[in-house]
Amino acid sequence: MAVDYETGRAALKSLARDFEKEGLEAKRNEATTRLHLINRLLFECLGWERTNCSSEDSHDGQYADYTLYVQKPRRALIVEAKKQGIYFELPAGHTKLEYPLTSLQRDDARVFKAVAQAVEYCQRRGVPIGAVCNGHQVVCFLASRVDGAPPLEGKAIVFDSFESMTRNFFQLWQYLSKSGVSERKLSARLLGDETPVLPARLATTVYPYPGFKNRNKLQTELQTLSDLVIEDISKDRDLEPEFIKECYCSSGALSQYATVSKSILEQRYAALFDEEYDHPGVEAVTDKKGITSEMVAASLSSRPILLIGDVGVGKTMFIRYLMKVAAAEVLENAISLYIDLGSKASLTTDHTGFILQEIRTQLLEDYHIDVEDRNLVRGVYHGELQRFARGIYSDLKATNPDLYKQKEIEFLEQKLQEGPEHLKQCFVHISKGRKKQVVLFIDNVDQRDYQLQQDAFLIAQEITTNWPVTVFLTIRPQTFHRSKKLGALSGYHVKAFTISPPRIDDVLIRRLEFAKKITSGKVGPKSLPESISIRLPSLQSYIDVLLWSFSKNKELIEFIDNVSYGDIRLALDFVKTFIGSGHVNTEEILKAEERHKSQTEHIHYLVPLHHFIRAVIFGDGVYYNPQSSSIANLFDLTNPDGREHFLLPILILYVNHAADQEGSDGFLHLDKVYEYLQSIGYTPLAIDKALNRSSIKRLIETEARKILQVGDDHPQMIRATPVGVYHATMLIRQFSYVDAMIIDTPILDEGFRSKIVDEENIADRLRRARIFCQYLTMQWSSLGNRELTFNWPTVNQHLQDAINEIEARISQTSLPGIRQ
């Protein structure tokens, strides 16, 4: 049972009395001291639980007496036990609890040696707090500091007797109890409550940051056209059937370019729930033959059909395909209603009213069914009108027909005012009388807040239960997981289907080929404004370049495929960003393509990978902006600890490697992640922050796609994504990547920081990159000679080779597309 503050205080007084009876002359070796005194102090007085303590924890042949966990797997405190006979004395007149460790080194070499030993144990295991205890005295200190100062040059909190512990029990509890260590009270006392100060990033010296990259007229027009031709025209209702026929790619195909094991992609939705949770079955929406039989059967049931898919995987495209192609014959005689909650209903809080009004509007506009039409209303309530005719007003039919008619109208008016019930009765009438199936698609629910997603499901549940309507609802995996455990879905038995993303290369090729038909005038609007039409040949040439480059330079598809990780919308955004980017020499590309078409050149212009990466990293900015870019900065810091520059790639590659060895669909227990990272010196808080950054940028993913928050109870399993593995193995070796990240990376060493400044010329940026790599090499040395999953010297060699190659090229000619 957990020990609270007052219980701990009483237990300490009891321990002090027992100790006083025996006196200091009692002879206890280290093992007996631990058994009689330290165990009682930790477990009875300070609230630690034996289940959260490991004894003789071994690491590199060294053993820590007590390793304590606030919350497994985070090791939080190491206590080094000494026998009772080894004790220390403070200088006469010293009454404060704080004591400089440098003074302890001078005054009591034996105790300082024990402190230094505990510091070494803590640093090797990434444990933030250390303590030395002989049973009746305690020295506690920060063993892994976040301010960059050596731990042995800091201060300690010293309780030199049971009397001191009892008198200062509040401080003892704050600094060494389980709850106090959890809240990092010792760090707050010795370092202050302020967040560790990092050196200013280079970005803080640049104004304006991140800036807006100017485009020339051609680039601006091409970007506008790319939005129109690749994205907007595809939504044209007249063009929709042909667009879907030519551009729809069936989901579930495996990528050729993924940097993770194929089994991970196959099991994309295998872990929608925590492993302890008894979760419902979730089927794939399609198989090799097309729409699954389970999907067809579910559409006949009286419950919503949930379509689960990550952001951008093509849930909307699947619905459009289902409506216009796969189920077109079935739905030809049906009433199909489509409600987009992503682009509509943003300004209303009455979501039920909005959905019902959308249904009325679409019935009228698409099927010419007016739910307030006199004949329809009288047909819907024909039976009730017959009962009305036999009711209390029946005599008026003969005596006062006008009044009877008025009463009848009032009766029907009341029916119309019962909005949802009236719509339900209309659908009952239509499905029976006209023999029409009604299908309602509620799409892009996952683009709205969690509460609206809950409301949308409850609306869909009520409609399917009480109305003759089949409802499809799209949601994200994390919403499904959360709601099934704690929200609206928890009270219902649901049928869910997953939509896996298609192969990105297939999607891009089909979209670009279709866009090319539009630019050539083969499909699309019959006429376009002259200002647009005049630039279509330029866009067509650009599309030819991209199609050629995608077919010949597999590195481009590899980049897009891995960094988008199945998000089709993001992959298309990458292409549109490149077209018309201010970071690309657009004129050079078009001139090269003109030479090819005039047959003075035999091949198309081939887009280099670094040009494409640069356009994606910077987007509309002059400089890299971590808040808006899809690309993560692996070198960023949260604490002034140079080892953190490598924490993210080490984390990602360890998870990928260890999980692959276990054959667990890429998932690895977090216990092993913390154990490994703490074993090379990273603290639990640093690991928490790294996991948070990694999950936000999709470098790793958890069961149910949760975002890991610092300090929260974490799910049991995580796995590295293709985004993360590509960052840590391929992207980090690119000069264009490192060049962009320098602006956002704190440089801890003042000498290097003074040399790393804003540069525009390519030669100067290459020189700056060399300096940055030298700085990282210096920081890497603090990790020692361990064999790690990530190896900076190997990455650095690739970078130096790339820089040498670029320098050799610019010595002959300037590089097109690079900011000079």
N, C-alpha and C positions, 0 to 999 in steps of 0.2 A: 504494500500500500504506500502511496506517495506521502512523503513527510512534508508538512507545511511549516511555515516560519516559526510559530509558537511551539509546535511539537519539537522542532529542531533545537530551539533554545533550551527547552526543558531537558532534552537528551544530552546536550552539551554540559549543562550543570551537573547532571548525574555522572557523566564521564569524568568531569573535573574532580568531583568528590572521590570517585574510585581511585583516580590517579594520586590524589593527595594522600589517601590512606596508605598507599604503597610507598610513596616517596620516590625521589629521584634515584635513590640507591638501588632500586629494583633493577635487576640485570635482565635485559631482553635483547636477544639478537634481532636481526632485521626481520626474519620471518615471524617471530613472536610479537615484535612491535606492530607489524602489519595486522596480525590476528587480533591482538588485544586493544590496540589504540586506533590505528588508521582506518581499519574497516568500520569501526563504530563511528568515527568522525565523519566519514564519507556517507555511509548508508543510513545511519540513525540521526545524524545532526544536520547534514547538508542536503538531504533529499535525493541523493543518487540511488539508482536502483541497480541491483546486482546484475540484472539482465542487460543493463547498458554499460557494463564494465567488463573489460577483458584483462586478464592478468598474464604477465610475462609475454606481452605482445612482441613478436620477433620481427625484426626488419634489418636486413644486411648483417645478420649475425649479432645484433644488439637487442637487448630485451628491456622493455619498459615495464615497470612494476604495475602501474595502473594506467590503463587507457580508457577514458570515459567518453561516452557518446551522449550528447543532448538528444539527438534523434539519429538513429542509424540511417544511413551509413556514415554520418558526419562525425569524425573524431574531433573532440573539442578540448580535451584537457588530459595532460599526462602528469601523473604524480610519481615522483621518484622517492621511494621510501629509504630511510636510513635508520640504523639501529638507534635505540634510545640514548645510548651513550654519546653519540655525536650530536652536540648541541652548540648553539651559538649565543653570544652575548652582544648586546648593543652597547655603544659607548655610554658612559654614565651621563645622566641628564637627558638622554634622547627619549622623547615621549611621542613623537609622530609615528604614524604607521608607514609612511613612505620612506624608502631608504635607497640611496644610489647603489647600484650593483658594483660600480667602480670602488666605492668605499668598502663594500663587503669583501672585494678582492684583496684590499690592503689589510682589513681587520680580521678576517677569518678565512684563511685559504681553504680549509676543509669544506666549509659550507659553499664557498664560491665554486669549488671544483664540482660539487654536487649540482649546483645551479647550471654550470657550463655543460655538464653531462646531460641534464634534462633539456636544455636549450637544443643541444645537438639531436637528441631523440625527437623533439618536437619538429625541428626543421626538416629532418629526414622523412617525417610522416605528415608534414603539412598541418600540424596541430598548433592553433594560435596561442594557447595558454599552457604554461608549465608551472609546476609547484614542486617544492622539496619539503618533505615532512618527516619528522622523527617521532611522531605520535603526539607530542605536546607542544611542538613549535611548527610553524608553517611559513614558508617564503613562497609567494606567488608572483608571477611576472609574465610579460608578453614575450613569447618565444618566437613568434613569427609576426613581425611588425609590418604595418602598411604604410609607414611614413618614410621608409628607406633607411632608417637609422639602424645600426647594429643592435640586436637585442641586449647584449652584455654591456652596452653603454647607456641603457635605460635605467628605470627605477623599478623597485620591487615593493610589494606590500608585505610587511613582516608582522606576524603575530608571534611574540617571543615566549608566550606561556599560555596555559589554559585560562589564567586570570585575564590576560589581554584578549583572548578570543571571546570570553564571556562578556567582558566590559564593552567590547567592540563587535558584538554579535551581528548587529545590523550590517557593518562593513564586511564581516566574514561571510555572511549570507549573500550579500550583493556580489562579491567577487569570486566565491568558490562554490556556491550552491548550484544545483542543476539549473534552476530558473535564472539565477544571476549570470551564469556563464552563457545561457541561451540568449540573454538580452545584452551580452557583451558589456557588462557594467565595468569590468576591470579595464577594458580598452578606453571606455569613456573617462575613467578616473585618471589613467596615466597619459592618455593622448589628447583628451578633450573630446567633446561630442561632435566636433566638426568633421566633415568628410575629408579624407586625405587629399591634400592639394596636389594636383598634377601640374607639371609645367604647361605653359600655354601652348596650344597647338599652332602650327604655322597658319592655320585658317584664321586665327584671331588677328593676324597682322595684315590680312588682305581685305580691302574694301572696294566695292561691295562683295560680300561673300554670301552665297556661292556665285553670285552674279548671274547674268542672263547672256547666253551666247548668241550674239547677233548673227542673223542669217542674211545672205544677200537675197535679191528678189527671186532668183531661180530656186534657191533652196526653200524659201518660204512657199512658193507656188507648188513645188514638188511635195512638200509635206502636207499641204492642204489637199492636193490631189490624192495622195496615198490614203488619207483618211476617207476621202469620198469613195475611191474606187475599191479599196480593200475592205473597208468596213461598212460605210453608210449605204452605198447602193445595194449591197447584199441584203439589206433589210427592206428594200422596195417590195411591196406586196405582189406586184405584177412579175417581178423578176424572181421571186422566192422559189417557185417550183424548180426552175432550171438551176438556180444557185444550189439548192439542197441536193439535187440529183448529181451535180458535178463535184460538189465540195464536201459532202458528208463522208466522213471516214468512220467506219465501225470502231467502237471502242474495244479496249482490251489487248490490242496488239502490243508486243514487247518492243522496246526500243533497241536499236542496234548499237547505240552510242552511249548507253548509261555507264557511269563509272562505278556503279555498285553491282552486286550480284544479281543475276536475272531473277533469282528466287524472291528477292525483295520486291521487285516489280510485280511478280506474279501474286504476291501476298499483300498487295497494296492496302486492302481493306480487311486483312486477316485479323487485326487487333484493334477493332473499334472500341473494345471494352477492356477494363482492367482484368487481369487474369483471374482474380478471385470472383469476378461478377458473373452470375449466370445470365448470359445475355441471349436475346432472341436470335433466330436465324436470319441471315442477311444473304440474299441471292444476287448473282450477277444479272443484269438486265438483258444482256445478250450473250449468245454463244456463237459457235462457228456457223450455225444455221440461221442466225438472226435473232429475232425476239424470242425469248425462252417461253416454253409452255407454262411455266410457273407465273410468268408475267401476264399471260393471257388469262389464266385462271383467276389471278388476283383481281383483274379488272372487272370480273363479274361479281366480286364480293361486296358486302356492304361496309367497307372500311376504306379509309384513304390509302392510296398507294404512295409510299415514300420513295423518292428517287434521291439516293445519297451519292454525293460526289464532292471532291475537293473543289476549291475555287478555280474557275476557268477550265474545267475538264471537258465541258461541252454538254452540260445538262440542258441548256436552252436549245442547242443544236439537235440534241436527241429528241426533244419534244417536237421541234419543227419537222424533223425527219419522220417521226412517228405519225404526225398529222398529215404530212404531204406525200409520203412515200410508203413506208412500211405498212401503215394501217389505212392508207388512203381509200381503199375499196370498202373497208369496214365502216370508215367514218364518212363515206360519201353520202350516206343517207342518215347521218347522225348530226346532232347539233354540237359542234365543238367550240368551246369558249376558252379563251386564253387571257389570263390576267397577269400582268407584269408588275410585281410589287417593287421591282428594282428601280424603274423609271417613273412610277406613279405612286400616289398616296403618300408622298413625302410631307405634305403640308397638312395632313389630317390626323386626328387622333382617333376618329371613329372608323376603325379598319373594317368592322363588320358592315357598316353602312357603305363604305367605299366599294367593297367586293360585291355587295348586292346591287349597287348602282351600276357598276361595270357590267354585271350580268344583264341587267335591263337594257343598257346601251347597246351591247353587242347583239343581243337578240333582235333589237330593232334595226341596227345598221347592217348586220350581216345576214339575218334571216327574215327580216321584215315582219318580225313578231313583236307587236306592241302589247305589252301585258296589261295596258289600260284600254285596249280596243273594246268597244261595246260588245261586238259579237263574240270575241274571245272570252271576255269576262262572263257573259251570259252562258257560254258553253261550259266554262270551267265550273260554274256554280249551278248548272242545270238541275241537278238533283236537289240542291238546297232551295232553289227557286220553286220547285214543285212542292217541297215541304212548306215553304213560305205561303204558297197559294192556299194551303190547307190550314194555315195558322190563324192567329187572332185577327188578322186584317182581311181574311177571306171574304167577309160580308161586303167590304168596301168595293170589291171587284164589280159587284152589280149595282150597288147604291151610289158609289162615288168613285168611278174609275180613275179620275185624275188624281185624287188623294191616294188611291191604292198604288198608282204608278209612282207617285212621289215616295211613298213608303218603301216600295220595292227598290227604287234608286238609292234611298238612304241605306237600305240593307246592303246593297252591293258596294256603296261607298265605304261602309264600315269594313267590308272585306278587303278593299283596296288599301285601307289604312293599316291593316295587319301585314306590313311589308314582307317579312321573311315567309310567313305562312301563305300569303298570296302567291309569292313566287313558287313555293313548293307545290301548291295546288295547280299552278300553271304547268309545271313540269309533269305532274301526274297526268294532267289532261293531254298534254302534247305527246308524251310517251305512249299513252294508251290509244288516244284517238288517232294520232298521226303515225303511230308505230315508229317513233324515232328514239334512238338511244341518245342520251345527253352525257357529254364528257366535259369536265372542267379541269383545266390545267392552271395551277397557281404556281407561277415561276418566280425565280429570283428572290424567294423569301429569305434566303441566306445572306442577302445583301443588306438586310435590315437588322435592327437590334434584337436581342434575345427575346424580349417580351413580345414583340410583334410576331416572331417566329412561333412562340407558344400560342398566341391568339389565332394565328393562321391555321395551326393544326386543329385547334378546338373547333374553329369554324368548319374546316374540312370534315372533321369527325361528325359534327352535327348534320351537315349536309348529306354525307354518305349514309348515315344511319336512318335519316327520316325522309330523304328525297330520293327519287329514282335517278340519281346522278352518280357517275363514276368520277372521283376526284384524284388527280395526280398532284403531288406536292414535292417541291425540290428543297432539300436541306443539305447542310454540310455534315461531315462525320462528327465533328466536335459537338455540334448542336444536337445531333441524334443521341450521342453518348450522354451528354449532360441532361437532356430532357428525359431520356429513358430511365435514368437513375433518380432524378430529383424533380423533374418538371412535368409538363402536361402529358408526355408520352408514357409516364410511369403507370398511369391508371388504365392503359389500353393495350390490347394485344394488336400489334401492328404488323403489316407486311412491308418489308423494305427491300429495295433493290439497289445495287451499286452500279454507278456509271464510271467505268475506268477510262482514262484518256486514250485517244488514238496515238499512233506514232506521229511525233511532231513533224518529221521530215515529210511525211505523206500529206499532212494538213497544209504545210507551207507551200509545197509544190502545187497542190490543187488550187489553193487560194490565189497564188500568183498566176497560174495558167488562166484561171477565170478572170482575174483582173486584167490580164493581157487581152482577153476577148473583149472586155469593155473598152480598153484604150484603142483597140483596133476597130471598134464600132460593130462587132459581130453580135454582141448582146448588149442589153442595157437600154437606157432611155433613147428614144429616137433622135432627140436633139439635146444638145448641151449648150450653155452660154458660150459665146465665142471666146471669152477670156479663159474658159476652162479647156475648150476644145483645142485651142492653139498650143497648149502645153502637153496634151495627151501623148504625142510622139516622144517627147522627152521622158515621160514617165514609162512609156512602153520600152524605151531603150534601157532605162534603169532596171525594169523588171527582167529584161533579157539578161542583163549583167548578173542579177541575183540568181536567176534560174541556173545560169551557167556556173556561177560560183558555188552554189549549193550542190551541184552535181559533181564538181571537180575538187572542191576544197572541203573535205569531210570535217575539218576542224571547225568550220562555221556551224554546221548542223550539230556537232558534238557540243559546242558551247551553248547554243540555243536550247537544245534538248535537255541538257543537264541543269542549266540555270533556271529554266522555266519549270522543270519537274512536272510535266503534264498539264501545266496551266496554258491552254491554247491561247487565251486572251493575252497573256503576258508574252508568249512567243510572237504573236502578231504585232504586239506593241514594239518589240525589239526591232522587227523588220521596218515598221513605220518610222521608228526613231532614227534608224540608219538612213532611210530615204529622206533627203533634205536636211540632214544633220549639219549644224554649223561647224562640227569637228571633222568633217570629211570634205575633201576637195571634189565637190560635185562636178565642176566643169571638166576636171581632168578625166573623170570616169566617163562622162558623156562624149568627150572628144575621142577617147580611146575606142568607145563603142561605134562612133561615126566612122573612124578609120577602119574598123572591122567590117562594117556594112558596105563601105566603099571598096572593100577587098584589098586595101593597102596593108591591113593586118589580117593574119590568118585565124587568129583566135580572139574570143571575147576578152574584155578586161576581167581579171580575176581579183575579187575583193580579198585583201589580206585579213587574217584573223585579227591582228592588232587594230586595224581600222574599225572593224565592227565592234570589238570590245570597248574601244575608246568612246564610240558613239553611245553605247549602252550605259557605260559607267557614268558619263557626265550628263546625259540627257540634254535638258535645256540649259544647264548651268555651265559656267566657265570652269568651275572647280567641282570636285567630288563632294556630294552632300549625302551623308549616311542616312538622313531622314527620308530622302526621296528616292535614292537609288536602290535598285534591286540587288546590287552587289554589296557584300559585307566586307568590312575592314577587319581582316584577321589579325592585324598587328595592334589593334587598339588596346588601351589599358583602362582599368577601373581603379587601380592602385599604383603607387610609384614603385613597382617591382618589375624590373626588366624581364624577368622570366615570363611574365604575363604576355609579352609579345608573341609567345609561341603556344599559349595555352589552348586557343581554339583549334589550331591544326592538330596538336597532340591529342586533344579530346576527340575530335572527329575521327581521326585515323585509328585511334585505339578502339573506339566503339565499332567501327567498320571491321577492323581486323579481328577483334576478339569475338564479336557476334558471328562473323563468318566461320570462325573455327568451331563455334558451338552448333552451327547449323540451325539457328532458331529464327529463321526468316528475317535476319538482320537485327533482331532485338537483343538487348543486353541489360541485365539487372543493374540498376543504379548503384547497388552496393559495390559492385566490381569497379564501376567508374570512379567512385569516390576513393575506394581503396587504392587504385592505381595512381590517380592524380595526387592524392595526399602522400603517397609513397615517394613521389619525386618532388615534394616540397610545397605543393599548392594548398592553400588553406580552404576550409569548407566554404567560407564566404566568397572567396575568389571563384571557386568552382560553381557555386550557386549563380553568381553573376554571369559566368561564361555560359552556363546552360540557358539562362534567360536570353542572352544575346543570340545564342545559336538557334533557339527555337523561334524567336521573333523573325530572324532572317531565313528560316527554314533550312538551316544547316543540319539540324537534327529534328526528329519528330518523336512524339510520345504516342502511347496508346491513346486513341481517340483524338489525336492532333491537339492536345492541350498546349497552351503557352506556359512554360515553366516560370513561375514567379519566385523572386528571391525570398527565402524564408518559409515558403509554403511547403506543405506536405507534398512530396513529389510522387508521381506514379512510379510503379515498380520498374518499368522497362522503357528504354529509348533505343533509337537506331539512327544511324547516319543516313542522310538523304543523298541522292545524286548531286544536289546543290552543294552540300557540304564537302563531299569527297572531291568534286571537281574544283572547288575553291582551294582545297588543301593539297591537291596533287598537280593540277594543271594551271589554274589561274594564277596561283602564287608565283609561278615561274615566268610569268609574262612581264616584260618591262612596262608595258602600258598599264598593267594593274598596279605594280609597285609605284610607278610614277604618280598615279592618281591618289594612292593611299597616303603618300608622304604628307599631304596637306592636313590630314585628319589624325595623324599619329603623334602622341606626345613623345618628345625626345628627352629622356631623363638626364643624359650627360650634357653638361653645359657646353663643353668644348665642341661636341658634335652639333648641338643645337644652334650654335652661332654660325656654323657652316651651312646649315640647311635652310635656305631662303627661297622665296618665290622666284621662279625662273620661267621664261617664255621660250627662249631659244633651245632648240633640240639638243645641241651640244652641251649646253649648260645643264639641261635636265638629265642628260646621261651622266655627267660628272656628279650631280647631286644624288642620283640613284646609287652610284658607287659608294659615296660617303654614307648614305643610309644603310647600305648593306654592311659596311664596315662597323657601323654602330650596332646593328643587329648581331653581328658575329661576336662582338664584345659581350653583349647581353646573353648570348647563347652559352658562353663559357661558364656562367654561373649555374647552369644546370648540371655541370660535371660531365664525366665521361660515361654517361648511361646510354644504353641502347634503347632508344625511344621509337615510338611508332612514326614520328615525324623527325626528319633529319635536315636541319637548317643548312649545314655545309653542302649537302647535295643540291638543295634548292638554290643556294647561293652560286654554286658553280654553273648551273643552268642560266641563272640571271647574268653572270659575268660573260658567258658565251654569247647570250643574246645581245648584251650591250656592245661587246666587241664587234659583232656582226653589223649592228646598226651603225656604229662608228665607221666601219669600213665602207658601208654604203654611202653615208653622207659625205665621206671624203671624196667621192666621185660625183655625186649629184644630190640635190635636196630631195627629201622624202615628200611625195604628194600626200595631202590629207593630214599632215601633222602640223600642229600650231608651231610656227617658226618664231 
